C-alpha cells in the first residue's frame, strides 16, 4: 500500500503524461524514455490520460467515417 501512495505522489505534470500516452498510442517510444516515464509518471494521471486519448481516437475515427460515408 505504501508503494501505491508513493507512486501517486510522483512529480511529472499531466501534460508530460499526455505526451507519453500520445506517443504510446503510436508505439513510438525509446526504451530510455519509457524507463524515465515509468519512474516519474503518476499512475492515476496515466489512466486518465489513456481514457482521454481513447475518447479522442474514437471521436477522430467517427469523424473520418462520417466524412467518407457522407460523400
N, CA, C and O atoms as a Tripos MOL2 file, in Angstrom:
@<TRIPOS>MOLECULE
protein
  284   283    71     0     0
PROTEIN
NO_CHARGES

@<TRIPOS>ATOM
      1 N           0.8310   -1.1950    0.0000 N.3       1 UNK1
      2 CA          0.0000    0.0000    0.0000 C.3       1 UNK1
      3 C           0.8720    1.2540    0.0000 C.2       1 UNK1
      4 O           0.5080    2.2700   -0.5920 O.2       1 UNK1
      5 N           2.0110    1.1790    0.6580 N.am      2 UNK2
      6 CA          2.9310    2.3130    0.7110 C.3       2 UNK2
      7 C           3.4850    2.6440   -0.6710 C.2       2 UNK2
      8 O           3.6850    3.8150   -0.9960 O.2       2 UNK2
      9 N           3.7350    1.6080   -1.4930 N.am      3 UNK3
     10 CA          4.2570    1.8100   -2.8380 C.3       3 UNK3
     11 C           3.2570    2.5610   -3.7060 C.2       3 UNK3
     12 O           3.6410    3.4280   -4.4910 O.2       3 UNK3
     13 N           1.9770    2.2340   -3.5660 N.am      4 UNK4
     14 CA          0.9380    2.9130   -4.3390 C.3       4 UNK4
     15 C           0.8630    4.3870   -3.9590 C.2       4 UNK4
     16 O           0.7160    5.2470   -4.8270 O.2       4 UNK4
     17 N           0.9610    4.6760   -2.6780 N.am      5 UNK5
     18 CA          0.9150    6.0640   -2.2230 C.3       5 UNK5
     19 C           2.1160    6.8380   -2.7640 C.2       5 UNK5
     20 O           1.9770    7.9860   -3.1880 O.2       5 UNK5
     21 N           3.2900    6.2150   -2.7500 N.am      6 UNK6
     22 CA          4.4840    6.8680   -3.2850 C.3       6 UNK6
     23 C           4.3430    7.1060   -4.7850 C.2       6 UNK6
     24 O           4.7620    8.1460   -5.2940 O.2       6 UNK6
     25 N           3.7510    6.1400   -5.4930 N.am      7 UNK7
     26 CA          3.5960    6.2610   -6.9460 C.3       7 UNK7
     27 C           2.6660    7.4080   -7.3110 C.2       7 UNK7
     28 O           2.8950    8.0960   -8.3060 O.2       7 UNK7
     29 N           1.6200    7.6230   -6.5200 N.am      8 UNK8
     30 CA          0.6720    8.6930   -6.8300 C.3       8 UNK8
     31 C           1.2060   10.0770   -6.4570 C.2       8 UNK8
     32 O           0.5890   11.0900   -6.7850 O.2       8 UNK8
     33 N           2.3380   10.1190   -5.7780 N.am      9 UNK9
     34 CA          2.9410   11.3970   -5.3980 C.3       9 UNK9
     35 C           4.0510   11.8130   -6.3580 C.2       9 UNK9
     36 O           4.7720   12.7700   -6.0780 O.2       9 UNK9
     37 N           4.2020   11.1260   -7.4680 N.am     10 UNK10
     38 CA          5.2490   11.4520   -8.4380 C.3      10 UNK10
     39 C           4.9980   12.8270   -9.0310 C.2      10 UNK10
     40 O           3.8580   13.2830   -9.1160 O.2      10 UNK10
     41 N           6.0710   13.4800   -9.4390 N.am     11 UNK11
     42 CA          6.0220   14.8960   -9.7740 C.3      11 UNK11
     43 C           5.7740   15.2360  -11.2430 C.2      11 UNK11
     44 O           5.6360   16.4170  -11.5610 O.2      11 UNK11
     45 N           5.7110   14.2730  -12.1470 N.am     12 UNK12
     46 CA          5.5160   14.5950  -13.5620 C.3      12 UNK12
     47 C           4.1730   15.2870  -13.7670 C.2      12 UNK12
     48 O           3.1750   14.9340  -13.1380 O.2      12 UNK12
     49 N           4.1640   16.2700  -14.6510 N.am     13 UNK13
     50 CA          2.9370   17.0260  -14.8960 C.3      13 UNK13
     51 C           1.9530   16.2040  -15.7250 C.2      13 UNK13
     52 O           2.3190   15.1990  -16.3360 O.2      13 UNK13
     53 N           0.7060   16.6490  -15.7330 N.am     14 UNK14
     54 CA         -0.3090   15.9650  -16.5260 C.3      14 UNK14
     55 C          -0.0060   16.1160  -18.0100 C.2      14 UNK14
     56 O          -0.2880   15.2090  -18.7930 O.2      14 UNK14
     57 N           0.5590   17.2380  -18.4010 N.am     15 UNK15
     58 CA          0.9520   17.4470  -19.8020 C.3      15 UNK15
     59 C           2.0070   16.4410  -20.2390 C.2      15 UNK15
     60 O           1.9400   15.9070  -21.3460 O.2      15 UNK15
     61 N           2.9770   16.1830  -19.3740 N.am     16 UNK16
     62 CA          4.0080   15.1840  -19.6860 C.3      16 UNK16
     63 C           3.3790   13.7980  -19.7950 C.2      16 UNK16
     64 O           3.7930   12.9840  -20.6210 O.2      16 UNK16
     65 N           2.3880   13.5380  -18.9660 N.am     17 UNK17
     66 CA          1.6920   12.2570  -19.0310 C.3      17 UNK17
     67 C           0.9250   12.1310  -20.3310 C.2      17 UNK17
     68 O           0.9490   11.0720  -20.9590 O.2      17 UNK17
     69 N           0.2400   13.1960  -20.7510 N.am     18 UNK18
     70 CA         -0.5000   13.1700  -22.0190 C.3      18 UNK18
     71 C           0.4540   12.9320  -23.1900 C.2      18 UNK18
     72 O           0.1360   12.1830  -24.1140 O.2      18 UNK18
     73 N           1.6100   13.5640  -23.1460 N.am     19 UNK19
     74 CA          2.6050   13.3820  -24.2040 C.3      19 UNK19
     75 C           3.0680   11.9260  -24.2650 C.2      19 UNK19
     76 O           3.1630   11.3510  -25.3490 O.2      19 UNK19
     77 N           3.3530   11.3370  -23.1170 N.am     20 UNK20
     78 CA          3.7960    9.9440  -23.0730 C.3      20 UNK20
     79 C           2.7140    9.0010  -23.5780 C.2      20 UNK20
     80 O           3.0060    8.0490  -24.3020 O.2      20 UNK20
     81 N           1.4700    9.2580  -23.2010 N.am     21 UNK21
     82 CA          0.3630    8.4150  -23.6540 C.3      21 UNK21
     83 C           0.1480    8.5940  -25.1530 C.2      21 UNK21
     84 O          -0.1270    7.6210  -25.8550 O.2      21 UNK21
     85 N           0.2670    9.8190  -25.6500 N.am     22 UNK22
     86 CA          0.1190   10.0800  -27.0770 C.3      22 UNK22
     87 C           1.1150    9.2600  -27.8830 C.2      22 UNK22
     88 O           0.7410    8.5980  -28.8510 O.2      22 UNK22
     89 N           2.3870    9.3020  -27.4840 N.am     23 UNK23
     90 CA          3.4030    8.5350  -28.2030 C.3      23 UNK23
     91 C           3.1960    7.0380  -28.0260 C.2      23 UNK23
     92 O           3.5230    6.2590  -28.9220 O.2      23 UNK23
     93 N           2.6710    6.6360  -26.9100 N.am     24 UNK24
     94 CA          2.4080    5.2180  -26.6790 C.3      24 UNK24
     95 C           1.3040    4.6930  -27.5890 C.2      24 UNK24
     96 O           1.3220    3.5210  -27.9680 O.2      24 UNK24
     97 N           0.3420    5.5440  -27.9460 N.am     25 UNK25
     98 CA         -0.7110    5.1330  -28.8700 C.3      25 UNK25
     99 C          -0.1170    4.7540  -30.2230 C.2      25 UNK25
    100 O          -0.6330    3.8690  -30.9070 O.2      25 UNK25
    101 N           0.9590    5.4210  -30.6050 N.am     26 UNK26
    102 CA          1.6200    5.1170  -31.8630 C.3      26 UNK26
    103 C           2.6630    4.0120  -31.7250 C.2      26 UNK26
    104 O           3.1380    3.4750  -32.7260 O.2      26 UNK26
    105 N           3.0140    3.6760  -30.5030 N.am     27 UNK27
    106 CA          4.0210    2.6370  -30.2800 C.3      27 UNK27
    107 C           5.4300    3.1190  -30.5510 C.2      27 UNK27
    108 O           6.3360    2.3210  -30.7920 O.2      27 UNK27
    109 N           5.6110    4.4310  -30.5120 N.am     28 UNK28
    110 CA          6.9250    5.0140  -30.7890 C.3      28 UNK28
    111 C           7.4960    5.5520  -29.4810 C.2      28 UNK28
    112 O           7.2260    6.6880  -29.0940 O.2      28 UNK28
    113 N           8.2780    4.7310  -28.8170 N.am     29 UNK29
    114 CA          8.9060    5.1520  -27.5640 C.3      29 UNK29
    115 C          10.2980    4.5670  -27.4930 C.2      29 UNK29
    116 O          10.5010    3.3890  -27.7870 O.2      29 UNK29
    117 N          11.2380    5.3720  -27.1110 N.am     30 UNK30
    118 CA         12.5800    4.8560  -26.8410 C.3      30 UNK30
    119 C          12.5420    4.1310  -25.5070 C.2      30 UNK30
    120 O          11.7680    4.4830  -24.6170 O.2      30 UNK30
    121 N          13.3750    3.1300  -25.3800 N.am     31 UNK31
    122 CA         13.4080    2.3890  -24.1270 C.3      31 UNK31
    123 C          13.8100    3.3100  -22.9720 C.2      31 UNK31
    124 O          13.2730    3.2010  -21.8690 O.2      31 UNK31
    125 N          14.7470    4.2090  -23.2270 N.am     32 UNK32
    126 CA         15.1800    5.1270  -22.1640 C.3      32 UNK32
    127 C          14.0410    6.0550  -21.7410 C.2      32 UNK32
    128 O          13.8810    6.3480  -20.5560 O.2      32 UNK32
    129 N          13.2480    6.5180  -22.7200 N.am     33 UNK33
    130 CA         12.1070    7.3700  -22.3920 C.3      33 UNK33
    131 C          11.0580    6.5950  -21.6020 C.2      33 UNK33
    132 O          10.4650    7.1170  -20.6570 O.2      33 UNK33
    133 N          10.8370    5.3450  -22.0000 N.am     34 UNK34
    134 CA          9.8690    4.5050  -21.2900 C.3      34 UNK34
    135 C          10.2940    4.3180  -19.8310 C.2      34 UNK34
    136 O           9.4740    4.4400  -18.9210 O.2      34 UNK34
    137 N          11.5590    4.0240  -19.6190 N.am     35 UNK35
    138 CA         12.0480    3.8170  -18.2490 C.3      35 UNK35
    139 C          11.9540    5.0960  -17.4300 C.2      35 UNK35
    140 O          11.6150    5.0600  -16.2470 O.2      35 UNK35
    141 N          12.2550    6.2210  -18.0610 N.am     36 UNK36
    142 CA         12.1490    7.5170  -17.3770 C.3      36 UNK36
    143 C          10.6890    7.7840  -16.9970 C.2      36 UNK36
    144 O          10.4000    8.2100  -15.8780 O.2      36 UNK36
    145 N           9.7700    7.5290  -17.9410 N.am     37 UNK37
    146 CA          8.3500    7.7390  -17.6690 C.3      37 UNK37
    147 C           7.8520    6.8190  -16.5610 C.2      37 UNK37
    148 O           7.0580    7.2370  -15.7190 O.2      37 UNK37
    149 N           8.3110    5.5780  -16.5570 N.am     38 UNK38
    150 CA          7.8750    4.6180  -15.5490 C.3      38 UNK38
    151 C           8.2650    5.0730  -14.1450 C.2      38 UNK38
    152 O           7.5920    4.7360  -13.1710 O.2      38 UNK38
    153 N           9.3330    5.8250  -14.0420 N.am     39 UNK39
    154 CA          9.7810    6.3070  -12.7350 C.3      39 UNK39
    155 C           9.1180    7.6160  -12.3270 C.2      39 UNK39
    156 O           9.0030    7.9060  -11.1370 O.2      39 UNK39
    157 N           8.6750    8.4160  -13.3130 N.am     40 UNK40
    158 CA          8.2030    9.7610  -12.9940 C.3      40 UNK40
    159 C           6.7010    9.9620  -13.1030 C.2      40 UNK40
    160 O           6.1530   10.8240  -12.4160 O.2      40 UNK40
    161 N           6.0180    9.1930  -13.9460 N.am     41 UNK41
    162 CA          4.6050    9.4570  -14.1820 C.3      41 UNK41
    163 C           3.7180    8.9310  -13.0560 C.2      41 UNK41
    164 O           3.9620    7.8670  -12.4850 O.2      41 UNK41
    165 N           2.7060    9.6930  -12.7650 N.am     42 UNK42
    166 CA          1.7160    9.3240  -11.7580 C.3      42 UNK42
    167 C           0.7370    8.3360  -12.4020 C.2      42 UNK42
    168 O           0.1410    8.6610  -13.4290 O.2      42 UNK42
    169 N           0.5550    7.1450  -11.8330 N.am     43 UNK43
    170 CA         -0.3300    6.1470  -12.4420 C.3      43 UNK43
    171 C          -1.7750    6.6240  -12.6140 C.2      43 UNK43
    172 O          -2.4460    6.2290  -13.5670 O.2      43 UNK43
    173 N          -2.2480    7.4520  -11.7190 N.am     44 UNK44
    174 CA         -3.6140    7.9840  -11.8360 C.3      44 UNK44
    175 C          -3.7010    8.8820  -13.0760 C.2      44 UNK44
    176 O          -4.6800    8.8260  -13.8200 O.2      44 UNK44
    177 N          -2.6820    9.7000  -13.2910 N.am     45 UNK45
    178 CA         -2.6450   10.5500  -14.4770 C.3      45 UNK45
    179 C          -2.5860    9.7070  -15.7480 C.2      45 UNK45
    180 O          -3.2000   10.0630  -16.7540 O.2      45 UNK45
    181 N          -1.8550    8.5980  -15.7130 N.am     46 UNK46
    182 CA         -1.7410    7.7240  -16.8870 C.3      46 UNK46
    183 C          -3.1030    7.1400  -17.2450 C.2      46 UNK46
    184 O          -3.4570    7.0810  -18.4230 O.2      46 UNK46
    185 N          -3.8600    6.7140  -16.2580 N.am     47 UNK47
    186 CA         -5.1880    6.1510  -16.5100 C.3      47 UNK47
    187 C          -6.1080    7.2120  -17.1020 C.2      47 UNK47
    188 O          -6.8100    6.9520  -18.0800 O.2      47 UNK47
    189 N          -6.1080    8.3970  -16.5170 N.am     48 UNK48
    190 CA         -6.9630    9.4850  -17.0110 C.3      48 UNK48
    191 C          -6.5540    9.8780  -18.4260 C.2      48 UNK48
    192 O          -7.4100   10.0620  -19.2910 O.2      48 UNK48
    193 N          -5.2590   10.0080  -18.6630 N.am     49 UNK49
    194 CA         -4.7610   10.3720  -19.9920 C.3      49 UNK49
    195 C          -5.0950    9.2830  -21.0110 C.2      49 UNK49
    196 O          -5.4110    9.5920  -22.1600 O.2      49 UNK49
    197 N          -5.0300    8.0270  -20.6090 N.am     50 UNK50
    198 CA         -5.3780    6.9280  -21.5050 C.3      50 UNK50
    199 C          -6.8420    6.9670  -21.9070 C.2      50 UNK50
    200 O          -7.1740    6.7380  -23.0700 O.2      50 UNK50
    201 N          -7.7100    7.2510  -20.9640 N.am     51 UNK51
    202 CA         -9.1500    7.3530  -21.2640 C.3      51 UNK51
    203 C          -9.4010    8.5420  -22.1890 C.2      51 UNK51
    204 O         -10.1560    8.4200  -23.1540 O.2      51 UNK51
    205 N          -8.7850    9.6750  -21.9140 N.am     52 UNK52
    206 CA         -8.9420   10.8550  -22.7750 C.3      52 UNK52
    207 C          -8.4170   10.5540  -24.1790 C.2      52 UNK52
    208 O          -9.0610   10.8900  -25.1730 O.2      52 UNK52
    209 N          -7.2460    9.9200  -24.2550 N.am     53 UNK53
    210 CA         -6.6760    9.5560  -25.5550 C.3      53 UNK53
    211 C          -7.5740    8.6160  -26.3340 C.2      53 UNK53
    212 O          -7.7350    8.7690  -27.5450 O.2      53 UNK53
    213 N          -8.1610    7.6430  -25.6500 N.am     54 UNK54
    214 CA         -9.0680    6.6990  -26.3150 C.3      54 UNK54
    215 C         -10.3100    7.4130  -26.8290 C.2      54 UNK54
    216 O         -10.7780    7.1220  -27.9300 O.2      54 UNK54
    217 N         -10.8520    8.3460  -26.0470 N.am     55 UNK55
    218 CA        -12.0320    9.1020  -26.4850 C.3      55 UNK55
    219 C         -11.7220    9.9710  -27.7070 C.2      55 UNK55
    220 O         -12.5290   10.0670  -28.6310 O.2      55 UNK55
    221 N         -10.5470   10.6010  -27.7010 N.am     56 UNK56
    222 CA        -10.1400   11.4100  -28.8510 C.3      56 UNK56
    223 C          -9.9650   10.5160  -30.0850 C.2      56 UNK56
    224 O         -10.3710   10.8900  -31.1850 O.2      56 UNK56
    225 N          -9.3720    9.3570  -29.9030 N.am     57 UNK57
    226 CA         -9.1630    8.4080  -31.0000 C.3      57 UNK57
    227 C         -10.4950    7.9600  -31.5900 C.2      57 UNK57
    228 O         -10.6570    7.9300  -32.8100 O.2      57 UNK57
    229 N         -11.4420    7.6120  -30.7360 N.am     58 UNK58
    230 CA        -12.7700    7.1760  -31.1940 C.3      58 UNK58
    231 C         -13.4880    8.3160  -31.9190 C.2      58 UNK58
    232 O         -14.0850    8.0990  -32.9730 O.2      58 UNK58
    233 N         -13.4330    9.5260  -31.3610 N.am     59 UNK59
    234 CA        -14.0820   10.6730  -32.0000 C.3      59 UNK59
    235 C         -13.4740   10.9490  -33.3750 C.2      59 UNK59
    236 O         -14.1930   11.2660  -34.3220 O.2      59 UNK59
    237 N         -12.1590   10.8280  -33.4810 N.am     60 UNK60
    238 CA        -11.4860   11.0290  -34.7650 C.3      60 UNK60
    239 C         -11.9320    9.9870  -35.7810 C.2      60 UNK60
    240 O         -12.2150   10.3170  -36.9330 O.2      60 UNK60
    241 N         -11.9950    8.7410  -35.3610 N.am     61 UNK61
    242 CA        -12.4560    7.6840  -36.2640 C.3      61 UNK61
    243 C         -13.8970    7.9260  -36.7170 C.2      61 UNK61
    244 O         -14.2190    7.7370  -37.8900 O.2      61 UNK61
    245 N         -14.7480    8.3370  -35.8060 N.am     62 UNK62
    246 CA        -16.1430    8.6260  -36.1660 C.3      62 UNK62
    247 C         -16.2450    9.7620  -37.1690 C.2      62 UNK62
    248 O         -17.0420    9.6950  -38.1050 O.2      62 UNK62
    249 N         -15.4430   10.8040  -36.9820 N.am     63 UNK63
    250 CA        -15.4520   11.9270  -37.9190 C.3      63 UNK63
    251 C         -14.9770   11.4830  -39.3050 C.2      63 UNK63
    252 O         -15.5510   11.8830  -40.3170 O.2      63 UNK63
    253 N         -13.9490   10.6740  -39.3460 N.am     64 UNK64
    254 CA        -13.4470   10.1690  -40.6400 C.3      64 UNK64
    255 C         -14.5030    9.3110  -41.3240 C.2      64 UNK64
    256 O         -14.7460    9.4670  -42.5210 O.2      64 UNK64
    257 N         -15.1290    8.4110  -40.5830 N.am     65 UNK65
    258 CA        -16.1510    7.5330  -41.1670 C.3      65 UNK65
    259 C         -17.3350    8.3540  -41.6760 C.2      65 UNK65
    260 O         -17.8190    8.1150  -42.7830 O.2      65 UNK65
    261 N         -17.8060    9.3160  -40.8840 N.am     66 UNK66
    262 CA        -18.9380   10.1430  -41.3180 C.3      66 UNK66
    263 C         -18.5790   10.9570  -42.5500 C.2      66 UNK66
    264 O         -19.4140   11.1530  -43.4330 O.2      66 UNK66
    265 N         -17.3400   11.4310  -42.6110 N.am     67 UNK67
    266 CA        -16.9090   12.1970  -43.7610 C.3      67 UNK67
    267 C         -16.8660   11.3490  -45.0260 C.2      67 UNK67
    268 O         -17.2830   11.8040  -46.0920 O.2      67 UNK67
    269 N         -16.3710   10.1360  -44.9190 N.am     68 UNK68
    270 CA        -16.2650    9.2430  -46.0790 C.3      68 UNK68
    271 C         -17.6420    8.7260  -46.5020 C.2      68 UNK68
    272 O         -17.9460    8.6930  -47.6950 O.2      68 UNK68
    273 N         -18.4600    8.3310  -45.5610 N.am     69 UNK69
    274 CA        -19.7760    7.7830  -45.8680 C.3      69 UNK69
    275 C         -20.7070    8.8800  -46.3730 C.2      69 UNK69
    276 O         -21.5800    8.6130  -47.1990 O.2      69 UNK69
    277 N         -20.5410   10.0770  -45.9050 N.am     70 UNK70
    278 CA        -21.4160   11.1810  -46.2780 C.3      70 UNK70
    279 C         -21.2420   11.6390  -47.7180 C.2      70 UNK70
    280 O         -22.1030   12.3430  -48.2440 O.2      70 UNK70
    281 N         -20.1630   11.2620  -48.3550 N.am     71 UNK71
    282 CA        -19.9100   11.7260  -49.7300 C.3      71 UNK71
    283 C         -20.5760   10.8600  -50.7350 C.2      71 UNK71
    284 O         -20.4650   11.1100  -51.9350 O.2      71 UNK71
@<TRIPOS>BOND
     1     1     2 1
     2     2     3 1
     3     3     4 2
     4     3     5 am
     5     5     6 1
     6     6     7 1
     7     7     8 2
     8     7     9 am
     9     9    10 1
    10    10    11 1
    11    11    12 2
    12    11    13 am
    13    13    14 1
    14    14    15 1
    15    15    16 2
    16    15    17 am
    17    17    18 1
    18    18    19 1
    19    19    20 2
    20    19    21 am
    21    21    22 1
    22    22    23 1
    23    23    24 2
    24    23    25 am
    25    25    26 1
    26    26    27 1
    27    27    28 2
    28    27    29 am
    29    29    30 1
    30    30    31 1
    31    31    32 2
    32    31    33 am
    33    33    34 1
    34    34    35 1
    35    35    36 2
    36    35    37 am
    37    37    38 1
    38    38    39 1
    39    39    40 2
    40    39    41 am
    41    41    42 1
    42    42    43 1
    43    43    44 2
    44    43    45 am
    45    45    46 1
    46    46    47 1
    47    47    48 2
    48    47    49 am
    49    49    50 1
    50    50    51 1
    51    51    52 2
    52    51    53 am
    53    53    54 1
    54    54    55 1
    55    55    56 2
    56    55    57 am
    57    57    58 1
    58    58    59 1
    59    59    60 2
    60    59    61 am
    61    61    62 1
    62    62    63 1
    63    63    64 2
    64    63    65 am
    65    65    66 1
    66    66    67 1
    67    67    68 2
    68    67    69 am
    69    69    70 1
    70    70    71 1
    71    71    72 2
    72    71    73 am
    73    73    74 1
    74    74    75 1
    75    75    76 2
    76    75    77 am
    77    77    78 1
    78    78    79 1
    79    79    80 2
    80    79    81 am
    81    81    82 1
    82    82    83 1
    83    83    84 2
    84    83    85 am
    85    85    86 1
    86    86    87 1
    87    87    88 2
    88    87    89 am
    89    89    90 1
    90    90    91 1
    91    91    92 2
    92    91    93 am
    93    93    94 1
    94    94    95 1
    95    95    96 2
    96    95    97 am
    97    97    98 1
    98    98    99 1
    99    99   100 2
   100    99   101 am
   101   101   102 1
   102   102   103 1
   103   103   104 2
   104   103   105 am
   105   105   106 1
   106   106   107 1
   107   107   108 2
   108   107   109 am
   109   109   110 1
   110   110   111 1
   111   111   112 2
   112   111   113 am
   113   113   114 1
   114   114   115 1
   115   115   116 2
   116   115   117 am
   117   117   118 1
   118   118   119 1
   119   119   120 2
   120   119   121 am
   121   121   122 1
   122   122   123 1
   123   123   124 2
   124   123   125 am
   125   125   126 1
   126   126   127 1
   127   127   128 2
   128   127   129 am
   129   129   130 1
   130   130   131 1
   131   131   132 2
   132   131   133 am
   133   133   134 1
   134   134   135 1
   135   135   136 2
   136   135   137 am
   137   137   138 1
   138   138   139 1
   139   139   140 2
   140   139   141 am
   141   141   142 1
   142   142   143 1
   143   143   144 2
   144   143   145 am
   145   145   146 1
   146   146   147 1
   147   147   148 2
   148   147   149 am
   149   149   150 1
   150   150   151 1
   151   151   152 2
   152   151   153 am
   153   153   154 1
   154   154   155 1
   155   155   156 2
   156   155   157 am
   157   157   158 1
   158   158   159 1
   159   159   160 2
   160   159   161 am
   161   161   162 1
   162   162   163 1
   163   163   164 2
   164   163   165 am
   165   165   166 1
   166   166   167 1
   167   167   168 2
   168   167   169 am
   169   169   170 1
   170   170   171 1
   171   171   172 2
   172   171   173 am
   173   173   174 1
   174   174   175 1
   175   175   176 2
   176   175   177 am
   177   177   178 1
   178   178   179 1
   179   179   180 2
   180   179   181 am
   181   181   182 1
   182   182   183 1
   183   183   184 2
   184   183   185 am
   185   185   186 1
   186   186   187 1
   187   187   188 2
   188   187   189 am
   189   189   190 1
   190   190   191 1
   191   191   192 2
   192   191   193 am
   193   193   194 1
   194   194   195 1
   195   195   196 2
   196   195   197 am
   197   197   198 1
   198   198   199 1
   199   199   200 2
   200   199   201 am
   201   201   202 1
   202   202   203 1
   203   203   204 2
   204   203   205 am
   205   205   206 1
   206   206   207 1
   207   207   208 2
   208   207   209 am
   209   209   210 1
   210   210   211 1
   211   211   212 2
   212   211   213 am
   213   213   214 1
   214   214   215 1
   215   215   216 2
   216   215   217 am
   217   217   218 1
   218   218   219 1
   219   219   220 2
   220   219   221 am
   221   221   222 1
   222   222   223 1
   223   223   224 2
   224   223   225 am
   225   225   226 1
   226   226   227 1
   227   227   228 2
   228   227   229 am
   229   229   230 1
   230   230   231 1
   231   231   232 2
   232   231   233 am
   233   233   234 1
   234   234   235 1
   235   235   236 2
   236   235   237 am
   237   237   238 1
   238   238   239 1
   239   239   240 2
   240   239   241 am
   241   241   242 1
   242   242   243 1
   243   243   244 2
   244   243   245 am
   245   245   246 1
   246   246   247 1
   247   247   248 2
   248   247   249 am
   249   249   250 1
   250   250   251 1
   251   251   252 2
   252   251   253 am
   253   253   254 1
   254   254   255 1
   255   255   256 2
   256   255   257 am
   257   257   258 1
   258   258   259 1
   259   259   260 2
   260   259   261 am
   261   261   262 1
   262   262   263 1
   263   263   264 2
   264   263   265 am
   265   265   266 1
   266   266   267 1
   267   267   268 2
   268   267   269 am
   269   269   270 1
   270   270   271 1
   271   271   272 2
   272   271   273 am
   273   273   274 1
   274   274   275 1
   275   275   276 2
   276   275   277 am
   277   277   278 1
   278   278   279 1
   279   279   280 2
   280   279   281 am
   281   281   282 1
   282   282   283 1
   283   283   284 2
@<TRIPOS>SUBSTRUCTURE
     1 UNK1         2 RESIDUE 1 A UNK
     2 UNK2         6 RESIDUE 1 A UNK
     3 UNK3        10 RESIDUE 1 A UNK
     4 UNK4        14 RESIDUE 1 A UNK
     5 UNK5        18 RESIDUE 1 A UNK
     6 UNK6        22 RESIDUE 1 A UNK
     7 UNK7        26 RESIDUE 1 A UNK
     8 UNK8        30 RESIDUE 1 A UNK
     9 UNK9        34 RESIDUE 1 A UNK
    10 UNK10       38 RESIDUE 1 A UNK
    11 UNK11       42 RESIDUE 1 A UNK
    12 UNK12       46 RESIDUE 1 A UNK
    13 UNK13       50 RESIDUE 1 A UNK
    14 UNK14       54 RESIDUE 1 A UNK
    15 UNK15       58 RESIDUE 1 A UNK
    16 UNK16       62 RESIDUE 1 A UNK
    17 UNK17       66 RESIDUE 1 A UNK
    18 UNK18       70 RESIDUE 1 A UNK
    19 UNK19       74 RESIDUE 1 A UNK
    20 UNK20       78 RESIDUE 1 A UNK
    21 UNK21       82 RESIDUE 1 A UNK
    22 UNK22       86 RESIDUE 1 A UNK
    23 UNK23       90 RESIDUE 1 A UNK
    24 UNK24       94 RESIDUE 1 A UNK
    25 UNK25       98 RESIDUE 1 A UNK
    26 UNK26      102 RESIDUE 1 A UNK
    27 UNK27      106 RESIDUE 1 A UNK
    28 UNK28      110 RESIDUE 1 A UNK
    29 UNK29      114 RESIDUE 1 A UNK
    30 UNK30      118 RESIDUE 1 A UNK
    31 UNK31      122 RESIDUE 1 A UNK
    32 UNK32      126 RESIDUE 1 A UNK
    33 UNK33      130 RESIDUE 1 A UNK
    34 UNK34      134 RESIDUE 1 A UNK
    35 UNK35      138 RESIDUE 1 A UNK
    36 UNK36      142 RESIDUE 1 A UNK
    37 UNK37      146 RESIDUE 1 A UNK
    38 UNK38      150 RESIDUE 1 A UNK
    39 UNK39      154 RESIDUE 1 A UNK
    40 UNK40      158 RESIDUE 1 A UNK
    41 UNK41      162 RESIDUE 1 A UNK
    42 UNK42      166 RESIDUE 1 A UNK
    43 UNK43      170 RESIDUE 1 A UNK
    44 UNK44      174 RESIDUE 1 A UNK
    45 UNK45      178 RESIDUE 1 A UNK
    46 UNK46      182 RESIDUE 1 A UNK
    47 UNK47      186 RESIDUE 1 A UNK
    48 UNK48      190 RESIDUE 1 A UNK
    49 UNK49      194 RESIDUE 1 A UNK
    50 UNK50      198 RESIDUE 1 A UNK
    51 UNK51      202 RESIDUE 1 A UNK
    52 UNK52      206 RESIDUE 1 A UNK
    53 UNK53      210 RESIDUE 1 A UNK
    54 UNK54      214 RESIDUE 1 A UNK
    55 UNK55      218 RESIDUE 1 A UNK
    56 UNK56      222 RESIDUE 1 A UNK
    57 UNK57      226 RESIDUE 1 A UNK
    58 UNK58      230 RESIDUE 1 A UNK
    59 UNK59      234 RESIDUE 1 A UNK
    60 UNK60      238 RESIDUE 1 A UNK
    61 UNK61      242 RESIDUE 1 A UNK
    62 UNK62      246 RESIDUE 1 A UNK
    63 UNK63      250 RESIDUE 1 A UNK
    64 UNK64      254 RESIDUE 1 A UNK
    65 UNK65      258 RESIDUE 1 A UNK
    66 UNK66      262 RESIDUE 1 A UNK
    67 UNK67      266 RESIDUE 1 A UNK
    68 UNK68      270 RESIDUE 1 A UNK
    69 UNK69      274 RESIDUE 1 A UNK
    70 UNK70      278 RESIDUE 1 A UNK
    71 UNK71      282 RESIDUE 1 A UNK
